[in-house]
Amino acid sequence: LTAAHALSQAFERAGATWDALAVLHAARARLGPRLDLAALGGDLALRSGILDDAVLFGWDRLVFRSRDPDALVWQGNVLRLAGRHAEARMLLDEAVRIAPGAADAYVALGELERARGDEAAARAFFERAHRIAPDHPAFRPR
């Protein structure tokens, strides 16, 4: 995996994102789902706007971290961006169930409801997140 990681980073630095992802996909096919591959591939795909790959690597991440609210929120956000709102809602609801004080989960739910066009529901989730963590980055001026 170290060689695949180094090669994918070299491709990414050279601006060859598709080649970098191809290396990570080949490593995944050979080694199976792995948390380190999932994190590398998911983050690279998301940064590059290649949402189908980000979703795939995100599911791999959840194989290892299915009870981790941060992993659930990450995948929920990727699914929202990919327009897969029902799946996103399922994961974000699970994140809130596991960690009711996770402001990130409420922010993500607010963003999901905004994407679905329900501003009232979005506002309620953002207000809940703000009560939990008023200094959350989502509430800082840009």
N, C-alpha and C positions, 0 to 999 in steps of 0.2 A: 504494500500500500504506500510506503514511503516514496517509492519511485513514481507511482501514479500521481501522488500528491505533488511532488516536485515538477513532474511533467505538466500537470494541469496548471500549476502556478506559472510556469514559463509561458505556456500558451496564453494564459490570461494576461500576463504582462505585455505580451506581444499583440494584444488585441484580438486574439483568435479564440473568442469565447466558445464557439461551437466545437472547436478542437479540444479545448479544455474539458467541456462537458462530455465529449465523446470518450476521452480517457477515463473520466469518472464512471461513465456508464459501462465501459468495458471492465473496469475493476469491479463494479457492482455485479455484473454478469458472472464474473469469475469467482468472486468471494461471497456473493450473496449480500443481503442487507447488513450494513454495519453503521454504527452511530457516527464514526468519524467521516465516512463517505457521505452519509446523509447530511451532515452539517456542512461539509465542503460543497457538495453538489447543490444542496438547497439554497445556500446563501449566494453562491455564484449565479445560479439560475435566476433567483429573485432579483439580484442586483442588475442582471442583464435583461430582465423583463421576459424571460422565457418561462412563462407560468406553468405550462404542462410539466416541464422538468422539475420546477420548484415543488409542485404538488406531489410528484412521484417521490422525490427525495424526502419531502416532508412526511409522507406516510411511512417511509423507512425509519425516520427519526422516531415516530410514535411507536414503532415496534419495540423500541428500547425504553421509551420514556412516556408511556401511555398515561401515567398518573402525574405527569409534570405539567402544572398549569402554564408555564412558559412555553413548552413545546406545543401544547394545545392551542394557545393564543397565536403562536407563530403560524401554525398550520391553518388556523381559522382565518387569519389575515390573508394568507396566500389564497385560500379558497374563495374568500370575498373578492379579491382582486381578479380571480379567474371567473367570477360570475357564478360560482357554485354556492349560492347563499344558504340553501338548506343544510348542506354539509358543514358549512362554516358555523351556522347557528348551533348545530348539534355539538360541535367541539367546544365552542365558546361557552355554551351552557354547562358543559362538563367541567370546564376550567373554573367557572364560578361555583359549581357544586363542591369541587375539591378545595378551592381556596376562596371563600367568600370575601376575603379582604384584598383580593388581587385587583388593584386599580387598572392594570393593563387589560384585564379581561373585560371590564366594564367599558373602557375606552374602545376596545375592539368591537364590542357589541354596539356601541354608539355609532361607530363608523359603518358597521354592517347595516344597521337600521337606516342610516342616512343614505347608503347606497341603494337600499330597497325603496327609498322615498318616504319613509315614515319619520318625519322630523320630530314629532312629539315623542316617540319612543327613543329616538337618538338622544334628544335633550335629557330625558329621564336617566338614560345610562351614563351620559356625560356628567350629570349632576351627582349621581351616585359615586362615580370615580373621583370627582372633585372632593366630595365629603371624605373619602378614604385617603386621598393623597393630593392635597391642594397644590403641591409643588411639582406634580407630574409634568413631564415634558410636553404633553399634549395641551397644557394650559398656559404655556409660556408664550409671550408674544414672539412672532416670527419676524 
